[in-house]
Amino acid sequence: MKKPTTSTKLKLRSDITKYGLDRTPHRAFMRAMGIDDDAMKQPFVGIVSTSGEMTPCNMNLEPQEQSAKEGVTKAGGTPRLFNTITVSDGISMNHQGMKFSLISREVIADSVELVIRGHAYDAILGFGGCDKNLPGIMMGMVRCNIPSVFLFGGAALPGRWRDRDVSVLDAYEGVGAVQTKQMTEDELDELERVCLPSTGACAGQFTANTMAMVAETLGLSPLGSSMVPNVYDERKDIAKSAGRSIVENVLSGGPLPRDLVTRKSLENAAAVVAATGGSTNACLHLPAIAHEAGLKFTLEDVAKVFQRTPLIANLRPGGLYHSLDMYKIGGVPSLLNELLKGGHLHDDCLTQMGTTLADAISEAPKPDGQVLMTLDNAISDSGGLVVLKGNLCPGGAILKVAGLKNLSHEGPALVFENEEDCMEVIRKKLYSPGCVIVIRNEGPKGGPGMREMLGATALIYGQGMGEKIALITDGRFSGATRGMCIGYACPEAAEGGPIALVKTGDIIEIDAEKAIINVKLSEKELLKRRAEWTPPDHSKLGGAMQKYSALVGPANQGAVTHSGNVIWEHEKE
């Protein structure tokens, strides 16, 4: 067989692995994989997937992967499939496993970079299915900055129980309902068996669906792709089309991820999170994606967008509907078109196809008035994310006020050093109305890993106490969390933040309208307690936790682990 020639072809990144006498062994490896001379001349497209049996969110991705490979091949590319990890927030919830969830985001981003740069692939087509692998893959794409398309695997269908649509959130809250005799164990068993009737991500506007909408808005995903359910055959057509388009992007030179991820598109993405009552985890992931592009886009930047963006999507957990309902009424393009009409988006941002956002969504369906409202009939004037500051959280903490009846709270602190101790008290309902539950040492560095507290918050709601207490943590919350739940307290306890100094019985005041959170202690008393405080001992950490704890930055800047804006010197030419 003849050796490939570069005489009449586009220069590709992958050429470095294919041509020349000293690349003979490289070509031998390729031939062993069935790559012939013609395939060797083509762009190599790395298809990274999170498929596996770790979580229902990442099952049923294989048919989509195969369709993507078909699309790449038909467009004149050579697909190369590889996998990366995922950690299920649902299965790791309420135990030490949750400490590994946010860490997995960094590992996923690193693994994308390692394979793409190690093999010198020309493009990335990525499949994500649940909370951390969506931003992780997107971060890897922006870091590598080669032609990239991200595809969400799709959400599960909602379940049906006692004449209403349900999701896994109902199962979480059902545990508390059983404990307070509002539901029987038999009823909860019925609910457990039907709340997740198919593969796919959680059906509400929790973190996975929120970040899928973000991907569309940033231009990393094709418009109209994210809300298609996981089990619909339409997903295979989307994947095939993405396979074709990624090859076209290679041949045309873009757009590249850093052409798409700009300050304007990040503000658009934050607006979409606000307009849908999306997950507060986006406040971690948007700064982290921005960081990969060398952009400083912090928690406060996200909050500013939230404050000026109306809530117009009636989606769970704050609303009534699920992602399937959003799909039926036109998906993300309909939402974007309505926001654009009101001047809530930058219209000149690029889409995956290289057109402007305004041009791409001009024909999108109008709001239906139930799932998606018009701007003049908004659910609220603000997306409802507030950054609270005061002597308790001088670096800020976040509260999602969408759906909250009361915007202020004052009460005695009930302090816990970790989630497990808190859960034991909540299970036994050994807390009182009016208290402020404080869970500390759960931040990025202190956890390590920044666990989310859905188990605690859902149990409180299930016990009928959701509107009667407040909860503050230096950890984070699930997209399914609701109530007066304040997360990302900065500086975190492990860094000596004031949250480390609070004692049970101290009075904490929260006022979302004034954006303040204070512990009623004098500066003198705080200084005294600081002098007595000792940092947590992490000397016995090992493995991934040790590396993460040593490198991770603060939550209000995305909890990232490297300096950002990576430029691989050897790719400059």
VOGU-364216 format. One line per field, with one value per residue (C-alpha): residue number from 1; residue in one letter; y, z, x. Coordinates in nm, 2 decimals. Last residue first. Layout:
! residues N
pos	c(NUM|...)
code	c(A|...)
y	c(Y|...)
z	c(Z|...)
x	c(X|...)
! end
This chain:
! residues 573
pos	c(573|572|571|570|569|568|567|566|565|564|563|562|561|560|559|558|557|556|555|554|553|552|551|550|549|548|547|546|545|544|543|542|541|540|539|538|537|536|535|534|533|532|531|530|529|528|527|526|525|524|523|522|521|520|519|518|517|516|515|514|513|512|511|510|509|508|507|506|505|504|503|502|501|500|499|498|497|496|495|494|493|492|491|490|489|488|487|486|485|484|483|482|481|480|479|478|477|476|475|474|473|472|471|470|469|468|467|466|465|464|463|462|461|460|459|458|457|456|455|454|453|452|451|450|449|448|447|446|445|444|443|442|441|440|439|438|437|436|435|434|433|432|431|430|429|428|427|426|425|424|423|422|421|420|419|418|417|416|415|414|413|412|411|410|409|408|407|406|405|404|403|402|401|400|399|398|397|396|395|394|393|392|391|390|389|388|387|386|385|384|383|382|381|380|379|378|377|376|375|374|373|372|371|370|369|368|367|366|365|364|363|362|361|360|359|358|357|356|355|354|353|352|351|350|349|348|347|346|345|344|343|342|341|340|339|338|337|336|335|334|333|332|331|330|329|328|327|326|325|324|323|322|321|320|319|318|317|316|315|314|313|312|311|310|309|308|307|306|305|304|303|302|301|300|299|298|297|296|295|294|293|292|291|290|289|288|287|286|285|284|283|282|281|280|279|278|277|276|275|274|273|272|271|270|269|268|267|266|265|264|263|262|261|260|259|258|257|256|255|254|253|252|251|250|249|248|247|246|245|244|243|242|241|240|239|238|237|236|235|234|233|232|231|230|229|228|227|226|225|224|223|222|221|220|219|218|217|216|215|214|213|212|211|210|209|208|207|206|205|204|203|202|201|200|199|198|197|196|195|194|193|192|191|190|189|188|187|186|185|184|183|182|181|180|179|178|177|176|175|174|173|172|171|170|169|168|167|166|165|164|163|162|161|160|159|158|157|156|155|154|153|152|151|150|149|148|147|146|145|144|143|142|141|140|139|138|137|136|135|134|133|132|131|130|129|128|127|126|125|124|123|122|121|120|119|118|117|116|115|114|113|112|111|110|109|108|107|106|105|104|103|102|101|100|99|98|97|96|95|94|93|92|91|90|89|88|87|86|85|84|83|82|81|80|79|78|77|76|75|74|73|72|71|70|69|68|67|66|65|64|63|62|61|60|59|58|57|56|55|54|53|52|51|50|49|48|47|46|45|44|43|42|41|40|39|38|37|36|35|34|33|32|31|30|29|28|27|26|25|24|23|22|21|20|19|18|17|16|15|14|13|12|11|10|9|8|7|6|5|4|3|2|1)
code	c(E|K|E|H|E|W|I|V|N|G|S|H|T|V|A|G|Q|N|A|P|G|V|L|A|S|Y|K|Q|M|A|G|G|L|K|S|H|D|P|P|T|W|E|A|R|R|K|L|L|E|K|E|S|L|K|V|N|I|I|A|K|E|A|D|I|E|I|I|D|G|T|K|V|L|A|I|P|G|G|E|A|A|E|P|C|A|Y|G|I|C|M|G|R|T|A|G|S|F|R|G|D|T|I|L|A|I|K|E|G|M|G|Q|G|Y|I|L|A|T|A|G|L|M|E|R|M|G|P|G|G|K|P|G|E|N|R|I|V|I|V|C|G|P|S|Y|L|K|K|R|I|V|E|M|C|D|E|E|N|E|F|V|L|A|P|G|E|H|S|L|N|K|L|G|A|V|K|L|I|A|G|G|P|C|L|N|G|K|L|V|V|L|G|G|S|D|S|I|A|N|D|L|T|M|L|V|Q|G|D|P|K|P|A|E|S|I|A|D|A|L|T|T|G|M|Q|T|L|C|D|D|H|L|H|G|G|K|L|L|E|N|L|L|S|P|V|G|G|I|K|Y|M|D|L|S|H|Y|L|G|G|P|R|L|N|A|I|L|P|T|R|Q|F|V|K|A|V|D|E|L|T|F|K|L|G|A|E|H|A|I|A|P|L|H|L|C|A|N|T|S|G|G|T|A|A|V|V|A|A|A|N|E|L|S|K|R|T|V|L|D|R|P|L|P|G|G|S|L|V|N|E|V|I|S|R|G|A|S|K|A|I|D|K|R|E|D|Y|V|N|P|V|M|S|S|G|L|P|S|L|G|L|T|E|A|V|M|A|M|T|N|A|T|F|Q|G|A|C|A|G|T|S|P|L|C|V|R|E|L|E|D|L|E|D|E|T|M|Q|K|T|Q|V|A|G|V|G|E|Y|A|D|L|V|S|V|D|R|D|R|W|R|G|P|L|A|A|G|G|F|L|F|V|S|P|I|N|C|R|V|M|G|M|M|I|G|P|L|N|K|D|C|G|G|F|G|L|I|A|D|Y|A|H|G|R|I|V|L|E|V|S|D|A|I|V|E|R|S|I|L|S|F|K|M|G|Q|H|N|M|S|I|G|D|S|V|T|I|T|N|F|L|R|P|T|G|G|A|K|T|V|G|E|K|A|S|Q|E|Q|P|E|L|N|M|N|C|P|T|M|E|G|S|T|S|V|I|G|V|F|P|Q|K|M|A|D|D|D|I|G|M|A|R|M|F|A|R|H|P|T|R|D|L|G|Y|K|T|I|D|S|R|L|K|L|K|T|S|T|T|P|K|K|M)
y	c(2.69|2.77|2.40|2.33|2.61|2.47|2.78|2.73|3.03|2.91|2.91|2.56|2.39|2.56|2.61|2.85|3.19|3.22|2.87|2.95|2.78|2.41|2.31|2.15|2.01|1.86|1.69|1.54|1.44|1.26|1.02|1.09|1.29|1.22|1.57|1.73|1.86|2.13|2.48|2.58|2.86|3.02|3.35|3.35|3.33|3.64|3.83|3.74|3.86|4.20|4.24|4.21|3.93|3.93|3.69|3.87|3.81|4.09|4.13|4.41|4.23|3.89|3.98|3.71|3.76|3.51|3.49|3.28|2.98|2.72|2.87|3.06|3.09|2.86|3.06|3.36|3.22|3.05|2.89|2.55|2.74|2.87|3.24|3.25|3.08|2.88|2.81|2.96|2.76|2.95|2.70|2.49|2.23|2.04|2.21|2.05|2.26|2.37|2.35|2.65|2.61|2.80|2.67|2.86|2.74|2.76|2.76|2.41|2.27|2.04|1.72|1.66|2.01|1.93|1.60|1.77|2.02|1.76|1.51|1.80|1.92|1.93|1.83|2.07|1.84|1.84|1.89|2.18|2.28|2.29|2.38|2.12|2.23|2.39|2.30|2.58|2.53|2.86|2.81|2.96|2.63|2.39|2.11|1.75|1.62|1.27|1.26|1.62|1.56|1.26|1.46|1.74|1.51|1.35|1.69|1.81|2.03|2.11|2.44|2.53|2.90|3.11|3.30|3.57|3.53|3.75|3.70|3.50|3.33|3.19|3.06|3.21|3.34|3.14|3.23|3.27|3.35|3.63|3.70|3.88|3.58|3.61|3.97|4.06|3.97|3.79|3.73|3.70|3.47|3.53|3.52|3.86|4.03|3.73|3.48|3.69|3.79|4.08|3.87|3.59|3.27|2.93|2.62|2.77|3.07|2.87|3.10|3.17|2.91|2.99|3.16|3.43|3.18|3.15|3.51|3.67|3.42|3.51|3.25|3.03|2.70|2.65|2.99|3.33|3.61|3.92|3.92|3.99|3.88|4.04|4.30|4.20|4.04|3.85|3.69|3.56|3.43|3.26|3.07|2.96|2.85|2.65|2.41|2.46|2.39|2.01|2.02|2.24|1.99|1.71|1.92|1.92|2.14|2.28|2.56|2.61|2.26|2.24|2.45|2.74|2.93|3.32|3.44|3.79|3.88|4.19|4.03|3.71|3.89|4.07|3.73|3.57|3.86|3.82|3.46|3.54|3.58|3.64|3.53|3.33|3.09|2.80|3.05|3.12|2.75|2.76|3.09|2.93|2.60|2.73|2.97|2.70|2.50|2.73|2.52|2.68|2.91|2.91|3.28|3.29|3.00|3.15|3.49|3.32|3.17|3.51|3.67|3.39|3.46|3.83|3.76|3.52|3.14|3.10|3.23|3.05|2.73|2.75|2.85|2.71|2.65|2.57|2.21|2.15|2.31|2.09|1.78|1.90|1.96|1.60|1.44|1.70|1.59|1.23|1.32|1.52|1.23|0.99|1.22|1.21|0.85|0.97|0.78|1.06|1.33|1.62|1.93|1.99|1.99|2.29|2.50|2.29|2.27|2.48|2.80|2.94|2.93|2.57|2.47|2.67|2.49|2.16|2.31|2.37|2.03|1.86|2.09|2.07|2.20|1.89|1.55|1.41|1.29|1.00|0.64|0.58|0.56|0.76|0.84|0.51|0.26|0.51|0.65|0.31|0.25|0.60|0.50|0.18|0.37|0.58|0.95|1.26|1.06|1.30|1.05|0.94|1.30|1.34|1.04|1.17|1.48|1.27|1.06|1.37|1.51|1.18|1.31|1.32|1.40|1.38|1.14|0.93|0.88|0.94|0.95|1.23|1.12|1.11|1.39|1.40|1.28|1.64|1.71|1.93|2.02|2.12|2.27|2.31|2.53|2.26|2.45|2.54|2.18|2.05|2.30|2.18|1.82|1.90|2.13|1.84|1.58|1.74|1.72|1.44|1.30|1.44|1.35|1.53|1.58|1.71|1.81|1.76|1.49|1.53|1.19|1.32|1.66|1.52|1.23|1.44|1.74|1.54|1.36|1.69|1.82|1.49|1.50|1.86|1.77|1.46|1.67|1.81|1.46|1.31|1.46|1.31|0.96|1.05|1.00|1.19|1.19|0.96|0.78|1.10|1.30|1.03|1.03|1.03|0.90|0.94|0.74|0.72|0.71|0.80|0.91|0.96|1.24|1.27|1.39|1.04|0.92|1.20|1.14|0.77|0.83|1.06|0.79|0.54|0.78|0.84|0.46|0.44|0.71|0.50|0.51|0.82|0.97|0.63|0.63|0.43|0.19|0.36|0.64|0.95|1.00|1.16|1.15|1.26|1.35|1.27|1.48|1.26|1.14|0.84|0.73|0.70|0.51|0.26|0.28|-0.07|-0.03|-0.23|0.01|0.30|0.13|0.06|0.42|0.53|0.27|0.43|0.78|0.81|0.79|1.08|1.14|1.02|1.15|1.51|1.51|1.50|1.88|1.90|2.06|2.07|1.84|1.84|1.73|1.57|1.21|0.89|0.59|0.35|0.00)
z	c(1.39|1.74|1.82|2.00|2.24|2.38|2.49|2.80|2.90|3.26|3.56|3.68|3.93|3.90|4.18|3.95|4.07|4.34|4.45|4.54|4.38|4.37|4.35|4.68|4.76|4.41|4.43|4.77|4.67|4.36|4.55|4.91|5.21|5.54|5.58|5.53|5.89|5.92|6.01|6.38|6.52|6.86|6.71|6.47|6.77|6.93|6.60|6.56|6.91|6.85|6.52|6.71|6.65|6.49|6.20|5.88|5.54|5.31|4.96|5.07|4.92|5.01|5.38|5.60|5.97|6.18|6.55|6.73|6.91|6.77|6.70|6.39|6.35|6.04|5.86|5.90|5.64|5.77|5.44|5.54|5.64|5.29|5.20|5.06|5.13|4.81|4.92|5.07|5.09|5.17|4.97|4.67|4.57|4.24|4.07|4.35|4.61|4.70|4.99|5.20|5.36|5.47|5.55|5.65|5.83|5.81|5.43|5.38|5.71|5.57|5.65|5.28|5.24|5.51|5.34|5.01|5.16|5.34|5.05|4.80|4.99|4.73|4.81|4.76|4.67|4.96|5.17|5.28|4.95|4.74|5.03|5.26|5.59|5.70|5.73|5.91|5.98|6.05|6.30|6.27|6.31|6.53|6.48|6.61|6.32|6.37|6.00|6.02|6.32|6.14|5.82|5.99|6.13|5.79|5.61|5.80|6.09|6.19|6.34|6.44|6.42|6.58|6.37|6.12|5.78|5.48|5.13|5.23|4.97|4.77|4.42|4.25|4.54|4.45|4.72|4.66|4.90|4.88|4.95|5.28|5.38|5.75|5.79|5.50|5.14|4.96|4.59|4.47|4.20|4.13|3.76|3.80|3.71|3.80|3.63|3.32|3.14|2.94|2.86|2.71|2.92|2.85|2.99|3.01|2.77|2.46|2.38|2.01|1.78|1.64|1.30|1.40|1.60|1.37|1.24|1.59|1.72|1.44|1.19|1.22|1.23|1.60|1.68|1.69|1.92|1.75|1.93|2.28|2.50|2.73|2.47|2.51|2.17|2.24|2.55|2.34|2.07|2.32|2.48|2.15|2.04|2.36|2.31|2.07|2.27|2.28|2.40|2.70|2.79|2.77|2.99|3.28|3.40|3.72|3.85|4.12|4.08|3.80|3.50|3.44|3.20|3.20|3.49|3.40|3.35|3.52|3.85|3.69|3.47|3.77|3.96|3.69|3.70|4.08|4.06|3.84|3.47|3.42|3.07|2.97|2.76|3.01|3.28|3.10|3.12|3.50|3.55|3.38|3.57|3.93|3.90|3.67|3.99|4.09|3.87|3.64|3.71|3.33|3.27|3.50|3.34|3.00|3.12|3.24|2.90|2.73|2.97|2.88|2.51|2.56|2.76|2.48|2.44|2.06|1.91|2.19|2.09|1.73|1.44|1.26|1.01|0.70|0.66|1.04|1.06|0.77|0.96|1.27|1.06|0.93|1.27|1.42|1.16|1.26|1.62|1.56|1.36|1.64|1.89|1.68|1.78|2.11|2.42|2.55|2.52|2.28|2.50|2.40|2.02|1.92|1.84|1.77|2.07|2.15|2.05|2.40|2.41|2.31|2.57|2.84|2.76|2.82|3.14|3.27|3.16|3.35|3.66|3.73|3.52|3.56|3.38|3.55|3.28|3.04|3.06|3.11|3.37|3.64|3.89|3.84|4.08|4.35|4.35|4.42|4.70|4.84|4.85|5.03|5.28|5.35|5.29|5.51|5.81|5.89|5.81|5.50|5.37|5.44|5.21|4.96|4.90|4.75|4.55|4.42|4.30|4.10|3.87|3.87|3.63|3.79|3.79|4.09|3.96|3.61|3.54|3.34|3.03|3.08|2.96|2.65|2.57|2.54|2.24|2.22|1.89|1.86|1.61|1.81|2.12|2.34|2.66|2.52|2.43|2.77|2.95|2.74|2.83|3.20|3.18|3.06|3.26|3.59|3.59|3.36|3.00|2.80|2.44|2.28|1.92|1.92|1.62|1.45|1.68|1.78|1.96|2.29|2.24|2.20|2.45|2.73|2.67|2.70|3.01|3.18|3.12|3.26|3.56|3.64|3.63|3.83|4.13|4.14|4.20|4.41|4.74|4.67|4.74|5.11|5.16|5.10|4.72|4.53|4.35|4.24|4.17|3.93|3.87|3.51|3.34|2.99|2.67|2.33|1.97|1.68|1.37|1.03|0.83|0.48|0.55|0.53|0.79|1.04|1.00|1.05|1.36|1.50|1.44|1.63|1.92|1.93|1.94|2.23|2.44|2.57|2.92|3.05|3.24|3.37|3.59|3.61|3.33|3.06|2.81|2.89|2.53|2.35|1.97|1.85|1.48|1.27|0.95|0.64|0.48|0.71|0.60|0.24|0.33|0.55|0.92|1.03|1.39|1.31|1.02|1.28|1.49|1.18|1.08|1.40|1.35|1.01|1.15|1.13|0.76|0.72|0.76|1.00|1.36|1.27|1.01|1.30|1.32|0.96|0.66|0.38|0.09|-0.24|-0.17|0.17|0.07|0.24|0.20|-0.08|0.00)
x	c(0.21|0.10|0.03|0.36|0.30|-0.03|-0.21|-0.41|-0.63|-0.67|-0.44|-0.53|-0.77|-1.10|-1.36|-1.56|-1.44|-1.70|-1.62|-1.26|-0.96|-0.86|-0.50|-0.40|-0.75|-0.77|-0.43|-0.51|-0.86|-0.74|-0.52|-0.43|-0.56|-0.38|-0.24|-0.57|-0.60|-0.87|-0.75|-0.73|-0.95|-0.86|-0.73|-1.03|-1.26|-1.11|-1.12|-1.49|-1.56|-1.39|-1.57|-1.89|-2.13|-2.47|-2.39|-2.46|-2.61|-2.70|-2.85|-3.09|-3.39|-3.24|-3.22|-3.06|-2.98|-2.79|-2.81|-2.54|-2.70|-2.47|-2.13|-2.00|-1.62|-1.58|-1.85|-1.62|-1.38|-1.07|-0.97|-1.13|-1.45|-1.50|-1.43|-1.69|-2.02|-2.10|-2.45|-2.76|-3.08|-3.40|-3.62|-3.55|-3.30|-3.34|-3.05|-2.85|-2.69|-2.33|-2.09|-1.98|-2.32|-2.63|-2.97|-3.28|-3.59|-3.97|-4.04|-3.89|-4.02|-4.30|-4.10|-4.06|-3.91|-3.65|-3.58|-3.53|-3.29|-3.08|-3.05|-3.00|-2.69|-2.42|-2.07|-1.78|-1.50|-1.26|-1.46|-1.25|-1.09|-1.41|-1.63|-1.80|-1.62|-1.95|-2.31|-2.51|-2.88|-3.05|-3.33|-3.69|-3.87|-3.68|-3.43|-3.42|-3.63|-3.48|-3.38|-3.28|-3.04|-2.87|-2.85|-2.66|-2.40|-2.35|-2.33|-2.02|-1.91|-2.27|-2.40|-2.75|-2.76|-3.03|-3.28|-3.34|-3.50|-3.58|-3.71|-4.02|-4.24|-3.95|-4.03|-3.72|-3.51|-3.20|-2.94|-2.57|-2.29|-2.03|-1.67|-1.75|-1.97|-2.06|-1.96|-2.19|-2.26|-2.55|-2.53|-2.89|-3.03|-3.40|-3.44|-3.59|-3.92|-4.12|-4.35|-4.33|-4.66|-4.52|-4.21|-4.42|-4.45|-4.30|-4.46|-4.80|-4.82|-4.72|-4.42|-4.37|-4.21|-3.86|-3.83|-3.58|-3.37|-3.06|-3.05|-3.05|-2.79|-2.55|-2.45|-2.14|-2.32|-2.24|-2.39|-2.21|-2.31|-2.46|-2.80|-2.67|-2.96|-3.22|-3.33|-3.70|-3.73|-3.41|-3.56|-3.85|-3.62|-3.40|-3.68|-3.83|-3.48|-3.43|-3.72|-4.01|-4.32|-4.29|-3.93|-4.01|-4.28|-4.03|-3.79|-4.04|-4.33|-4.47|-4.24|-3.97|-3.82|-3.94|-4.01|-4.24|-4.01|-4.04|-3.82|-3.71|-3.35|-3.19|-3.11|-2.99|-2.74|-2.59|-2.58|-2.36|-2.11|-2.11|-2.03|-1.73|-1.66|-1.29|-1.21|-0.90|-1.10|-1.07|-1.17|-1.50|-1.59|-1.51|-1.70|-2.00|-1.97|-1.98|-2.28|-2.44|-2.45|-2.73|-2.96|-3.21|-3.51|-3.57|-3.51|-3.22|-3.03|-3.10|-2.97|-2.65|-2.60|-2.65|-2.40|-2.16|-2.23|-2.14|-1.82|-1.71|-1.74|-1.81|-1.49|-1.31|-1.48|-1.36|-1.59|-1.42|-1.14|-1.35|-1.23|-1.25|-1.59|-1.72|-1.59|-1.78|-2.09|-2.12|-2.09|-2.33|-2.59|-2.54|-2.58|-2.90|-3.04|-2.96|-3.13|-3.45|-3.48|-3.63|-3.51|-3.29|-3.56|-3.50|-3.44|-3.08|-3.08|-3.28|-2.97|-2.66|-2.43|-2.12|-2.30|-2.29|-2.67|-2.69|-2.43|-2.61|-2.94|-2.75|-2.61|-2.96|-3.08|-2.80|-2.82|-3.19|-3.46|-3.66|-3.64|-3.33|-3.09|-3.17|-3.29|-3.66|-3.94|-3.76|-4.04|-4.22|-4.07|-3.98|-4.33|-4.49|-4.23|-4.32|-4.69|-4.60|-4.39|-4.69|-4.70|-4.77|-4.65|-4.37|-4.10|-4.28|-4.30|-3.92|-3.85|-4.10|-3.89|-3.61|-3.86|-4.04|-3.71|-3.67|-3.94|-4.32|-4.60|-4.95|-5.24|-5.14|-4.79|-4.66|-4.28|-4.11|-3.92|-3.55|-3.33|-3.11|-2.76|-2.64|-2.42|-2.11|-1.95|-1.59|-1.34|-1.01|-0.98|-0.81|-0.91|-1.25|-1.32|-1.20|-1.42|-1.72|-1.64|-1.63|-1.94|-2.15|-1.97|-2.05|-2.44|-2.53|-2.53|-2.24|-2.15|-1.85|-1.75|-1.39|-1.18|-0.84|-0.69|-0.33|-0.32|-0.18|-0.35|-0.70|-0.65|-0.50|-0.72|-1.04|-0.90|-0.82|-1.18|-1.32|-1.08|-1.18|-1.55|-1.48|-1.37|-1.72|-1.86|-1.58|-1.70|-2.04|-1.90|-1.87|-2.24|-2.57|-2.57|-2.32|-2.61|-2.79|-2.47|-2.36|-1.99|-1.87|-1.56|-1.43|-1.47|-1.30|-1.43|-1.21|-1.40|-1.22|-1.37|-1.51|-1.86|-2.00|-1.75|-1.83|-2.20|-2.16|-1.95|-2.22|-2.48|-2.26|-2.22|-2.60|-2.66|-2.40|-2.56|-2.84|-2.70|-2.53|-2.82|-2.92|-2.61|-2.28|-2.37|-2.16|-2.15|-1.95|-1.85|-1.56|-1.56|-1.22|-1.24|-0.94|-0.95|-0.89|-0.57|-0.55|-0.90|-0.78|-0.47|-0.66|-0.76|-0.86|-0.73|-0.42|-0.36|-0.35|-0.09|0.12|0.08|0.24|0.52|0.60|0.59|0.97|0.96|0.72|0.35|0.08|0.11|0.20|-0.07|-0.33|-0.32|-0.43|-0.28|-0.54|-0.46|-0.29|0.07|0.01|0.07|-0.03|0.20|0.11|0.00)
! end
